[in-house]
Amino acid sequence: MVSKELQKRLYFFFGVVAVVSLILVFLPFAEEWLRQPIYDYFSIVINEDNVPVSAAGVDASQAAKTVLNLLVNLLLIIKILLYMMIVVSVVRLIAHLIFGTALRNSGQQEISSLLKTILSGIIYLVAFFVIFQTQYPKVELAPLFTGSAIIGIVVGLALQDTLGNLFSGIAIQADQSFQAGDIISIKNQGMGTVESVSWRGVKIRTFQNKLLVISNSVIGKETIEVAPRDNLNARIVKFNTLFTNSPAKVIQIVREAVRQVENVSPKRRPKVRIWNLGESGIDWEVKYWITNYRQQNDTDALIRQRIWYAFQREDLDFAYPTRTIYTARQSEEEEVFVETEDEICERINNVAVFAPLSAEETNRIAKTCSVRVFAPEEPIIQKGQADRSMFIIHRGAVHIQVNENGESKTVSTLREGDFFGEMSLFTGEPRTADVVSDIETQVLEIQPYVMKPILEKNPDVARIIGEIIEERREELSREAEEKKSMTDAETKGTFKAIKKFFGLN
């Protein structure tokens, strides 16, 4: 089916050809009509040889010849212009059919535009000389070309840079090394997103939102690093650890931390590997694939932040030079995330689930729980995970999120003293929602192995904890049909799940 744009071009083409043809048909009659007043004014007649002479039979005056020559040349120039109009119309129609359809569908708009301009110019030049020769057959064009060759050399030397840009632009666009939308880095020039590629140069939008224009002749001599827009481009972030840290543990922790960072592609698994054994520790690099390469610096920074928080949670250490001569004890105010055992014990005592426990049992939990720190917007647990720990918010806040129609929706916000994950700790159930830190958040993590000896020693505590959990589930229930009172059978069901999970008699 013919497109509307092509229909308009066809209508325009046939309209121009029809009008020009009509003018060319009536042009001889117009010439005769214009000649007659000149003949009458200068008393000129046409003899048998079709030569204008005066009424007395002698040659026409010089003034009459001059006026007639002007009229003839004017009409010839009009004919040349009319024929050129037809040529221009034909070339534009053919160029649209070839370059506007075939090459545009191939995604090479820049090269199609450049080729169309060059080829159209060549055709116009050749057509003009052909038409000119048909109208002025006695004019010799060879001397004109001979003289123009010298002029061409002078002009070519003057336009050396411009011509260099033109031919370099043809080579660049024919090779298609990069296109508009790709990110390129040119040594000693800059880095940014390609906005356009023309016959003169390339326009690049830098990451500082500045416009960098580089000529094609310069780009043709440089080494260019290209990050295509429709490609997963890799990035490498480096860090280090102490020699005493387990490499297997570091790989697992860093990989999980990187996978959860926004703009890291889930299609490729991040690679964490040792690239050097340094003087102070193990030098690592993590290779990941980025979705939006323009955000590379922000993504690298976020990955380094997540690695730091992951190291804090898992008691891993960064390597640093150990040639210190003088040391100073750090004050308590300057220490990062250092909590006393009394503070942790007090926090656990205020949690309703552990209310039935004795002071000795609470102290045992405080000594064995882990203190972990999470970055803002970092996931703490995810729906469907099978881990078995429970968390108490010591400092900060978290969001409880559920998935609705493919989007994460916050249903609740927990703050200092609140807890979550108790069902997984006591019954082994998978996680039922996502929990994401709101700000920098410090939590106390309690594992099942901590609770097992306490529940084995005092089975009644398991029953009381089951009742407390059921009451909490009733309070946190969002749906109206779930807000009914829990039956004894349901309470006993939770108690049985606790007994089964911990292997209690």
DRENKOL-650537 format. One record per residue (C-alpha): x, y, z; residue in one letter; residue number from 1. Coordinates in nm, 4 decimals, always signed. Each point is the difference from the previous one (the first is absolute). Layout:
<pts>
px  py  pz  kevex  nupa
X  Y  Z  a  NUM;
...
</pts>
This chain:
<pts>
px  py  pz  kevex  nupa
+0.0000  +0.0000  +0.0000  m  1;
+0.1294  +0.3460  -0.0971  v  2;
+0.0626  +0.2262  +0.2981  s  3;
-0.1537  +0.3465  +0.0287  k  4;
+0.3417  +0.1649  -0.0238  e  5;
+0.0770  -0.1859  -0.3234  l  6;
-0.3415  +0.0931  -0.1397  q  7;
+0.0704  +0.3686  +0.0684  k  8;
+0.3383  -0.0256  -0.1720  r  9;
-0.1548  -0.1718  -0.3037  l  10;
-0.2692  +0.2681  -0.0280  y  11;
+0.2640  +0.2726  +0.0263  f  12;
+0.2229  -0.1719  -0.2598  f  13;
-0.2743  -0.0434  -0.2590  f  14;
-0.1233  +0.3548  +0.0647  g  15;
+0.3462  +0.1493  -0.0601  v  16;
+0.0563  -0.2103  -0.3146  v  17;
-0.3413  +0.0958  -0.1375  a  18;
+0.0474  +0.3732  +0.0624  v  19;
+0.3575  +0.0053  -0.1373  v  20;
-0.1009  -0.1997  -0.3078  s  21;
-0.2873  +0.2382  -0.0661  l  22;
+0.2338  +0.2979  +0.0237  i  23;
+0.2503  -0.1635  -0.2375  l  24;
-0.2781  -0.0651  -0.2536  v  25;
-0.1167  +0.3613  +0.0009  f  26;
+0.3523  +0.1482  +0.0199  l  27;
+0.0523  +0.0085  -0.3851  p  28;
-0.3296  +0.1846  -0.0392  f  29;
+0.1058  +0.2451  +0.2703  a  30;
+0.3304  +0.0488  -0.1829  e  31;
-0.1819  +0.0867  -0.3251  e  32;
-0.2321  +0.2317  +0.1881  w  33;
+0.2955  +0.1832  +0.1594  l  34;
+0.1979  +0.0216  -0.3264  r  35;
-0.2767  +0.1723  -0.1961  q  36;
+0.0078  +0.3328  +0.1933  p  37;
+0.3788  +0.0094  -0.0468  i  38;
-0.0353  -0.0578  -0.3770  y  39;
-0.2582  +0.2763  -0.0261  d  40;
+0.2043  +0.2462  +0.2080  y  41;
+0.3213  -0.0456  -0.2007  f  42;
-0.1828  -0.0609  -0.3356  s  43;
+0.1428  -0.3515  -0.0302  i  44;
-0.1186  -0.2783  -0.2276  v  45;
+0.1074  -0.3642  -0.0332  i  46;
+0.1564  -0.0890  -0.3368  n  47;
+0.0006  -0.3336  -0.1810  e  48;
+0.3019  -0.1203  +0.2043  d  49;
-0.1918  +0.0682  +0.3248  n  50;
+0.2340  +0.2891  +0.0783  v  51;
-0.1422  +0.3283  +0.1347  p  52;
+0.0774  +0.2936  -0.2305  v  53;
-0.1236  +0.3545  -0.0267  s  54;
-0.2893  +0.0931  -0.2254  a  55;
+0.2522  +0.1451  -0.2469  a  56;
+0.1534  -0.3445  -0.0438  g  57;
+0.3260  +0.0625  +0.1892  v  58;
+0.1181  -0.1462  +0.3304  d  59;
-0.1902  +0.1032  +0.3113  a  60;
+0.1548  +0.2617  +0.2216  s  61;
+0.2318  -0.0915  +0.2823  q  62;
-0.2573  +0.1134  +0.2553  a  63;
-0.2620  -0.2306  -0.1495  a  64;
+0.2425  -0.2952  +0.0047  k  65;
+0.0882  +0.0707  +0.3613  t  66;
-0.3654  +0.0060  +0.1085  v  67;
-0.0756  -0.3191  -0.1925  l  68;
+0.3064  -0.1773  +0.1539  n  69;
-0.1120  +0.1033  +0.3480  l  70;
-0.3458  -0.1400  -0.0657  l  71;
+0.1424  -0.3289  -0.1346  v  72;
+0.2417  -0.0436  +0.2923  n  73;
-0.2726  +0.0831  +0.2510  l  74;
-0.2267  -0.2676  -0.1476  l  75;
+0.2882  -0.2535  -0.0051  l  76;
+0.0746  +0.0665  +0.3660  i  77;
-0.3683  -0.0461  +0.0813  i  78;
+0.0069  -0.3343  -0.1849  k  79;
+0.3094  -0.1100  +0.1941  i  80;
-0.1684  +0.0891  +0.3291  l  81;
-0.3190  -0.1844  -0.0982  l  82;
+0.1918  -0.3124  -0.0988  y  83;
+0.1965  +0.0189  +0.3268  m  84;
-0.3288  +0.0164  +0.1900  m  85;
-0.1016  -0.3299  -0.1587  i  86;
+0.3398  -0.1525  +0.0853  v  87;
-0.0235  +0.1172  +0.3624  v  88;
-0.3507  -0.1436  +0.0317  s  89;
+0.1065  -0.3370  -0.1422  v  90;
+0.3111  -0.0206  +0.2197  v  91;
-0.1927  +0.0879  +0.3166  r  92;
-0.2671  -0.2614  -0.0729  l  93;
+0.2570  -0.2723  -0.0694  i  94;
+0.2085  +0.1028  +0.3051  a  95;
-0.3071  -0.0272  +0.2208  h  96;
-0.0824  -0.3453  -0.1372  l  97;
+0.3562  -0.1306  +0.0430  i  98;
+0.1451  +0.1806  +0.2996  f  99;
-0.3179  +0.0905  +0.1843  g  100;
-0.1351  -0.3549  -0.0018  t  101;
+0.2694  -0.2630  -0.0535  a  102;
+0.2860  +0.1488  +0.2014  l  103;
-0.2286  +0.1465  +0.2664  r  104;
-0.1387  -0.3470  +0.0714  n  105;
+0.3564  -0.1245  +0.0425  s  106;
+0.0549  +0.2517  +0.2845  g  107;
+0.2751  +0.1977  -0.1821  q  108;
-0.1605  +0.3427  -0.0133  q  109;
+0.3298  +0.1914  +0.0181  e  110;
+0.1640  -0.1750  -0.2939  i  111;
-0.3186  +0.0192  -0.2091  s  112;
-0.0197  +0.3766  +0.0513  s  113;
+0.3663  +0.0497  -0.0909  l  114;
-0.0141  -0.2232  -0.3104  l  115;
-0.3199  +0.1683  -0.1153  k  116;
+0.1621  +0.3426  +0.0244  t  117;
+0.3182  -0.1023  -0.1858  i  118;
-0.1693  -0.1983  -0.2780  l  119;
-0.2676  +0.2645  -0.0517  s  120;
+0.2668  +0.2683  -0.0380  g  121;
+0.1900  -0.2061  -0.2578  i  122;
-0.3164  -0.0697  -0.2028  i  123;
-0.1015  +0.3687  +0.0083  y  124;
+0.3443  +0.1052  -0.1243  l  125;
+0.0093  -0.2524  -0.2854  v  126;
-0.3597  +0.0744  -0.1020  a  127;
+0.0692  +0.3738  -0.0060  f  128;
+0.2958  -0.0388  -0.2375  f  129;
-0.1965  -0.2371  -0.2263  v  130;
-0.2972  +0.2339  -0.0192  i  131;
+0.2277  +0.3009  -0.0447  f  132;
+0.1763  -0.1722  -0.2913  q  133;
-0.3314  -0.0767  -0.1720  t  134;
-0.1057  +0.3635  +0.0177  q  135;
+0.3436  +0.1456  -0.0876  y  136;
+0.1566  -0.2590  -0.2340  p  137;
+0.2571  +0.2486  -0.1331  k  138;
+0.1441  +0.0707  +0.3475  v  139;
+0.3138  -0.2104  +0.0657  e  140;
+0.0082  -0.1337  +0.3571  l  141;
+0.3510  -0.1495  -0.0207  a  142;
+0.1795  +0.3334  +0.0526  p  143;
-0.2362  +0.0656  +0.2891  l  144;
+0.1024  -0.3261  +0.1718  f  145;
+0.3682  +0.0684  -0.0726  t  146;
-0.0194  +0.3378  +0.1671  g  147;
-0.2101  -0.1335  +0.2843  s  148;
+0.2613  -0.2662  +0.0773  a  149;
+0.2403  +0.2679  +0.1185  i  150;
-0.2747  +0.1634  +0.2004  i  151;
-0.0900  -0.3412  +0.1428  g  152;
+0.3555  -0.0535  +0.1242  i  153;
+0.0003  +0.3373  +0.1724  v  154;
-0.3437  -0.0587  +0.1512  v  155;
+0.0977  -0.3554  +0.1025  g  156;
+0.3043  +0.1263  +0.1918  l  157;
-0.2121  +0.2670  +0.1672  a  158;
-0.2666  -0.2549  +0.0955  l  159;
+0.2409  -0.2747  +0.1039  q  160;
-0.1418  -0.0312  +0.3532  d  161;
-0.3592  +0.0139  -0.1228  t  162;
+0.0605  -0.2697  -0.2612  l  163;
+0.1853  -0.2075  +0.2593  g  164;
-0.3048  +0.0191  +0.2277  n  165;
-0.2269  -0.0950  -0.2909  l  166;
+0.1891  -0.3135  -0.1021  f  167;
+0.0663  -0.0996  +0.3615  s  168;
-0.3744  +0.0377  +0.0638  g  169;
-0.0737  -0.2271  -0.2960  i  170;
+0.2403  -0.2627  +0.1360  a  171;
-0.1387  +0.0237  +0.3544  i  172;
-0.3613  -0.0279  -0.1068  q  173;
+0.0707  -0.2767  -0.2503  a  174;
+0.1819  -0.2010  +0.2677  d  175;
-0.2760  +0.0665  +0.2579  q  176;
+0.2388  -0.0377  +0.2943  s  177;
-0.2413  +0.2010  +0.2138  f  178;
-0.3419  +0.1584  -0.0387  q  179;
-0.2099  +0.2658  +0.1671  a  180;
-0.0831  -0.1150  +0.3534  g  181;
+0.3235  -0.1944  +0.0540  d  182;
+0.2460  +0.1057  +0.2697  i  183;
+0.3547  +0.0553  -0.1229  i  184;
+0.3255  +0.0911  +0.1685  s  185;
+0.2707  +0.1805  -0.2005  i  186;
+0.3455  +0.0261  +0.1515  k  187;
+0.0970  +0.3566  +0.0949  n  188;
-0.3381  +0.1234  -0.1264  q  189;
-0.2816  -0.1158  +0.2259  g  190;
-0.2778  -0.2504  +0.0564  m  191;
-0.3747  +0.0203  -0.0505  g  192;
-0.3041  -0.0949  -0.2056  t  193;
+0.0070  +0.0455  -0.3779  v  194;
-0.2772  +0.2411  -0.1003  e  195;
+0.0641  +0.0256  -0.3734  s  196;
+0.2495  -0.0957  -0.2716  v  197;
+0.0251  +0.2369  -0.2990  s  198;
+0.2351  +0.0594  -0.2922  w  199;
+0.1956  +0.2505  +0.2086  r  200;
+0.0296  -0.1585  +0.3431  g  201;
-0.1528  -0.1805  +0.2961  v  202;
-0.2015  +0.1624  +0.2802  k  203;
+0.0442  -0.1623  +0.3410  i  204;
-0.2014  +0.0786  +0.3151  r  205;
+0.2382  -0.0456  +0.2936  t  206;
-0.1030  -0.1260  +0.3441  f  207;
+0.0330  +0.3618  +0.1193  q  208;
-0.2783  +0.0884  -0.2516  n  209;
+0.2433  +0.1937  -0.2194  k  210;
+0.0013  -0.0264  -0.3788  l  211;
+0.3313  -0.1176  -0.1460  l  212;
+0.0456  +0.0433  -0.3786  v  213;
+0.2928  -0.1894  -0.1585  i  214;
+0.0852  +0.0126  -0.3704  s  215;
-0.0030  -0.3234  -0.1996  n  216;
+0.3644  +0.0390  -0.1008  s  217;
+0.1021  -0.0003  +0.3678  v  218;
-0.2207  -0.2981  +0.0886  i  219;
+0.1395  -0.1964  -0.2949  g  220;
+0.3469  +0.0157  +0.1592  k  221;
-0.1031  -0.0878  +0.3573  e  222;
-0.0654  -0.3261  +0.1806  t  223;
-0.3660  -0.0070  +0.1021  i  224;
-0.1578  -0.2129  +0.2718  e  225;
-0.3661  -0.0674  -0.0822  v  226;
-0.2790  -0.1146  +0.2350  a  227;
-0.2973  -0.0770  -0.2306  p  228;
-0.3399  +0.1091  +0.1289  r  229;
-0.1659  -0.3390  -0.0646  d  230;
+0.2775  -0.2035  +0.1590  n  231;
+0.0705  -0.1245  +0.3540  l  232;
+0.3260  +0.1792  +0.0779  n  233;
+0.2230  -0.1265  +0.2789  a  234;
+0.1521  +0.2034  +0.2837  r  235;
+0.2688  -0.0929  +0.2548  i  236;
+0.0138  +0.1211  +0.3615  v  237;
+0.3057  -0.0812  +0.2111  k  238;
+0.0361  -0.0514  +0.3749  f  239;
+0.2197  -0.1956  +0.2416  n  240;
-0.0181  -0.2219  +0.3090  t  241;
+0.2331  -0.1366  +0.2624  l  242;
+0.1868  -0.3236  -0.0665  f  243;
-0.1844  -0.1538  +0.2954  t  244;
-0.3441  +0.0406  -0.1616  n  245;
-0.1407  -0.3045  -0.1777  s  246;
+0.0013  +0.0513  -0.3802  p  247;
-0.3067  -0.2248  -0.0419  a  248;
-0.1933  +0.2080  +0.2522  k  249;
+0.1077  +0.3273  -0.1624  v  250;
-0.1109  -0.1191  -0.3448  i  251;
-0.3439  -0.1062  +0.1228  q  252;
-0.0675  +0.3150  +0.2047  i  253;
+0.1214  +0.2502  -0.2618  v  254;
-0.1833  -0.1738  -0.2828  r  255;
-0.3312  +0.0143  +0.1866  e  256;
+0.0563  +0.3640  +0.0955  a  257;
+0.0709  +0.0979  -0.3611  v  258;
-0.2966  -0.1904  -0.1447  r  259;
-0.2414  +0.2038  +0.2122  q  260;
+0.1303  +0.3356  -0.1261  v  261;
-0.2271  +0.1898  -0.2358  e  262;
+0.1268  +0.0322  -0.3602  n  263;
+0.1923  -0.3291  +0.0243  v  264;
-0.1349  -0.2312  -0.2692  s  265;
-0.1601  -0.3197  +0.1342  p  266;
+0.0766  -0.1736  -0.3308  k  267;
+0.3689  -0.0502  +0.0816  r  268;
+0.1406  -0.1296  +0.3257  r  269;
+0.2560  +0.2332  +0.1632  p  270;
+0.3522  -0.1407  +0.0157  k  271;
+0.2090  +0.0456  +0.3143  v  272;
+0.3634  -0.1004  -0.0392  r  273;
+0.3487  +0.0547  +0.1426  i  274;
+0.2186  +0.2065  -0.2289  w  275;
+0.3049  +0.0427  +0.2231  n  276;
+0.1576  -0.0989  +0.3315  l  277;
+0.1114  +0.3387  +0.1298  g  278;
+0.2339  +0.1049  +0.2767  e  279;
-0.2758  +0.0647  +0.2522  s  280;
-0.2684  -0.2444  -0.1123  g  281;
-0.1903  -0.1623  -0.2847  i  282;
-0.0927  +0.2284  -0.2900  d  283;
-0.3405  -0.0790  -0.1507  w  284;
-0.2054  +0.1129  -0.2961  e  285;
-0.3722  -0.0451  -0.0620  v  286;
-0.1165  +0.0007  -0.3592  k  287;
-0.3648  +0.0800  -0.0657  y  288;
-0.2152  +0.0891  -0.2995  w  289;
-0.1768  +0.3333  +0.0035  i  290;
-0.3416  +0.0788  -0.1459  t  291;
+0.0366  +0.3777  -0.0472  n  292;
+0.3649  +0.0857  -0.0676  y  293;
-0.0579  +0.3737  +0.0538  r  294;
-0.0428  -0.0750  +0.3729  q  295;
+0.3286  -0.1868  +0.0264  q  296;
+0.1591  +0.2286  +0.2595  n  297;
-0.3070  -0.0025  +0.2257  d  298;
-0.0282  -0.3778  -0.0292  t  299;
+0.3696  -0.0521  +0.0811  d  300;
-0.0373  +0.2210  +0.3081  a  301;
-0.3109  -0.1872  +0.1160  l  302;
+0.1760  -0.3343  -0.0405  i  303;
+0.2918  +0.1181  +0.2139  r  304;
-0.2489  +0.1162  +0.2643  q  305;
-0.1828  -0.3359  +0.0019  r  306;
+0.3304  -0.1868  +0.0298  i  307;
+0.0931  +0.2088  +0.3044  w  308;
-0.3305  -0.0738  +0.1738  y  309;
+0.0220  -0.3681  -0.0897  a  310;
+0.3500  -0.0156  +0.1522  f  311;
-0.1269  +0.1638  +0.3190  q  312;
-0.2787  -0.2575  +0.0331  r  313;
+0.2201  -0.3014  -0.0695  e  314;
+0.3068  +0.1065  +0.2047  d  315;
+0.2230  +0.0317  -0.3064  l  316;
+0.2798  +0.2563  -0.0086  d  317;
+0.1557  +0.2151  -0.2668  f  318;
+0.3772  -0.0203  -0.0321  a  319;
+0.2142  +0.2930  +0.0983  y  320;
+0.3739  +0.0569  +0.0547  p  321;
+0.1163  -0.1394  +0.3355  t  322;
+0.3183  +0.2020  +0.0415  r  323;
-0.1492  +0.2302  +0.2610  t  324;
+0.2516  +0.1134  +0.2588  i  325;
-0.2332  +0.1855  +0.2378  y  326;
-0.3530  -0.1079  +0.0880  t  327;
-0.2732  +0.1784  +0.1877  a  328;
-0.3057  -0.1510  +0.1659  r  329;
-0.3204  +0.1136  -0.1654  q  330;
-0.2542  +0.1682  +0.2208  s  331;
-0.3413  -0.1580  +0.0432  e  332;
-0.1622  +0.2977  -0.1751  e  333;
+0.2058  -0.0673  -0.3143  e  334;
-0.0566  -0.3750  -0.0137  e  335;
-0.2359  -0.1158  -0.2760  v  336;
-0.2874  -0.2333  +0.0895  f  337;
+0.1507  -0.1188  +0.3298  v  338;
-0.2726  -0.1078  +0.2446  e  339;
+0.0384  -0.1115  +0.3587  t  340;
-0.1448  -0.3289  +0.1156  e  341;
-0.2317  +0.1805  +0.2421  d  342;
-0.1528  +0.2082  -0.2818  e  343;
-0.0633  -0.3106  -0.2104  i  344;
-0.1457  -0.1869  +0.2970  c  345;
-0.2317  +0.2910  +0.0802  e  346;
-0.1208  +0.0112  -0.3584  r  347;
-0.0793  -0.3737  +0.0026  i  348;
-0.1824  +0.0299  +0.3354  n  349;
-0.2387  +0.2518  -0.1579  n  350;
-0.1051  -0.2407  -0.2766  v  351;
-0.3362  -0.1627  +0.0774  a  352;
+0.0965  -0.3379  -0.1454  v  353;
+0.2785  -0.0410  +0.2574  f  354;
-0.2029  +0.1209  +0.2988  a  355;
-0.0375  -0.3569  +0.1420  p  356;
+0.3783  -0.0450  +0.0141  l  357;
+0.2049  +0.0394  +0.3146  s  358;
+0.2785  +0.2546  +0.0400  a  359;
+0.2581  -0.2771  -0.0415  e  360;
-0.1581  -0.1156  -0.3259  e  361;
-0.0227  +0.3565  -0.1306  t  362;
+0.3684  +0.0570  +0.0779  n  363;
+0.0871  -0.3190  -0.1873  r  364;
-0.1852  +0.1279  -0.3084  i  365;
+0.1701  +0.3404  +0.0301  a  366;
+0.3434  -0.1638  +0.0037  k  367;
-0.0631  -0.2213  -0.3026  t  368;
-0.2055  +0.2257  -0.2305  c  369;
+0.1660  +0.1798  -0.2914  s  370;
+0.0006  +0.3771  -0.0480  v  371;
-0.0420  +0.0901  -0.3665  r  372;
-0.0153  +0.3346  -0.1804  v  373;
-0.1846  +0.0623  -0.3305  f  374;
+0.0268  +0.2900  -0.2425  a  375;
-0.2996  +0.2189  -0.0888  p  376;
-0.2365  -0.1774  -0.2440  e  377;
+0.1904  -0.3283  +0.0369  e  378;
-0.2089  -0.3207  +0.0205  p  379;
+0.0266  -0.1823  +0.3353  i  380;
-0.2241  -0.2952  -0.0811  i  381;
-0.1916  -0.0914  -0.3141  q  382;
-0.3243  -0.1850  -0.0495  k  383;
+0.0434  -0.3732  -0.0436  g  384;
+0.3427  -0.0218  +0.1674  q  385;
+0.0511  -0.3100  +0.2101  a  386;
+0.2375  +0.1453  +0.2596  d  387;
-0.1067  -0.0496  +0.3626  r  388;
+0.1069  +0.3116  +0.1898  s  389;
-0.1985  +0.2703  +0.1781  m  390;
+0.0895  +0.3719  +0.0102  f  391;
-0.0427  +0.2728  +0.2633  i  392;
+0.0432  +0.3622  -0.1107  i  393;
+0.2582  +0.1571  +0.2285  h  394;
+0.0436  +0.3251  -0.1904  r  395;
-0.1657  +0.1317  -0.3155  g  396;
-0.3193  -0.1061  -0.1796  a  397;
-0.1183  -0.2493  -0.2635  v  398;
-0.2865  -0.0293  -0.2498  h  399;
-0.2137  -0.3139  -0.0372  i  400;
-0.0761  -0.0383  -0.3706  q  401;
-0.2249  -0.2297  -0.2036  v  402;
-0.0307  -0.0445  -0.3737  n  403;
-0.3229  +0.1224  -0.1589  e  404;
-0.0410  -0.0147  -0.3769  n  405;
+0.3746  -0.0178  -0.0491  g  406;
+0.0785  +0.3030  +0.2194  e  407;
+0.1337  +0.0136  +0.3549  s  408;
-0.2418  +0.1603  +0.2476  k  409;
+0.0894  +0.0985  +0.3568  t  410;
-0.2598  -0.1338  +0.2433  v  411;
+0.1705  +0.0816  +0.3291  s  412;
+0.2978  +0.1781  +0.1530  t  413;
+0.1855  -0.1392  +0.3033  l  414;
+0.2277  +0.2033  +0.2250  r  415;
+0.2342  -0.0454  +0.2965  e  416;
-0.1138  -0.2798  +0.2286  g  417;
-0.2224  -0.1661  -0.2629  d  418;
+0.0799  -0.3458  -0.1302  f  419;
-0.0703  -0.2152  -0.3047  f  420;
+0.0712  -0.3492  -0.1291  g  421;
-0.1188  -0.1777  +0.3182  e  422;
-0.2035  -0.2610  -0.1938  m  423;
+0.3097  -0.1138  -0.1897  s  424;
+0.1979  -0.0224  +0.3248  l  425;
-0.2538  -0.2034  +0.1966  f  426;
-0.1793  -0.2024  -0.2713  t  427;
+0.2397  -0.0021  -0.2964  g  428;
-0.2574  +0.1556  -0.2349  e  429;
+0.1365  +0.1820  -0.3091  p  430;
-0.0056  +0.3797  -0.0016  r  431;
-0.3408  +0.1422  -0.0898  t  432;
+0.1041  +0.3556  -0.0947  a  433;
+0.2972  +0.2180  -0.0918  d  434;
+0.1650  +0.2101  +0.2705  v  435;
+0.2133  +0.2945  -0.1184  v  436;
+0.1931  +0.2439  +0.2163  s  437;
-0.1314  +0.3569  -0.0083  d  438;
+0.3131  +0.1689  +0.1312  i  439;
+0.3286  -0.1396  +0.1253  e  440;
-0.1342  -0.2712  +0.2288  t  441;
+0.1576  -0.2153  +0.2699  q  442;
-0.1742  -0.3272  +0.0866  v  443;
+0.0541  -0.2871  +0.2427  l  444;
-0.0172  -0.3374  -0.1765  e  445;
-0.0988  -0.3056  +0.2046  i  446;
+0.0608  -0.3485  -0.1433  q  447;
-0.1924  -0.3239  +0.0797  p  448;
+0.3038  -0.1612  +0.1647  y  449;
-0.0226  +0.2735  +0.2670  v  450;
-0.3622  -0.0837  +0.0890  m  451;
+0.0206  -0.3796  -0.0220  k  452;
+0.1691  -0.0676  +0.3398  p  453;
-0.2309  +0.2544  +0.1708  i  454;
-0.3183  -0.1651  -0.1315  l  455;
+0.1294  -0.3526  +0.0688  e  456;
+0.0649  +0.0951  +0.3622  k  457;
-0.3434  +0.1650  +0.0486  n  458;
-0.2694  -0.1343  -0.2428  p  459;
-0.2705  +0.2180  +0.1589  d  460;
+0.1784  +0.3044  -0.1362  v  461;
-0.0635  -0.1324  -0.3540  a  462;
-0.3745  -0.0096  +0.0653  r  463;
-0.0057  +0.3550  +0.1387  i  464;
+0.2089  +0.1281  -0.2924  i  465;
-0.2449  -0.1702  -0.2384  g  466;
-0.2909  +0.1880  +0.1580  e  467;
+0.1883  +0.3303  -0.0243  i  468;
+0.0812  -0.0615  -0.3670  i  469;
-0.3662  -0.0759  -0.0764  e  470;
-0.1084  +0.3214  +0.1724  e  471;
+0.2558  +0.1947  -0.2061  r  472;
-0.1227  -0.1601  -0.3212  r  473;
-0.3536  +0.1037  +0.0889  e  474;
+0.1093  +0.3614  +0.0620  e  475;
+0.2029  +0.0241  -0.3209  l  476;
-0.2659  -0.1589  -0.2218  s  477;
-0.1065  +0.2431  -0.2766  r  478;
-0.3033  -0.1738  -0.1423  e  479;
-0.3331  +0.0307  +0.1824  a  480;
-0.0750  -0.3726  -0.0162  e  481;
+0.3341  -0.0696  +0.1699  e  482;
-0.0798  +0.2193  +0.3012  k  483;
-0.2128  -0.2601  +0.1770  k  484;
+0.1043  -0.1456  +0.3340  s  485;
+0.2442  -0.2893  -0.0233  m  486;
-0.1370  -0.3361  +0.1172  t  487;
+0.1692  -0.2293  +0.2453  d  488;
+0.0619  -0.2418  -0.2844  a  489;
+0.1945  +0.2664  -0.1930  e  490;
+0.2023  +0.0873  +0.3083  t  491;
+0.0791  -0.3618  +0.0548  k  492;
+0.0904  -0.0258  -0.3681  g  493;
+0.2706  +0.2636  +0.0378  t  494;
+0.1213  -0.1656  +0.3194  f  495;
+0.0227  -0.3336  -0.1832  k  496;
+0.1959  +0.1677  -0.2831  a  497;
+0.2467  +0.1393  +0.2557  i  498;
+0.0381  -0.3396  +0.1649  k  499;
+0.0495  -0.1706  -0.3352  k  500;
+0.2526  +0.2553  -0.1246  f  501;
+0.2156  -0.0121  +0.3152  f  502;
-0.0538  -0.3763  +0.0549  g  503;
-0.1611  +0.0417  +0.3409  l  504;
-0.1687  -0.2913  +0.1740  n  505;
</pts>
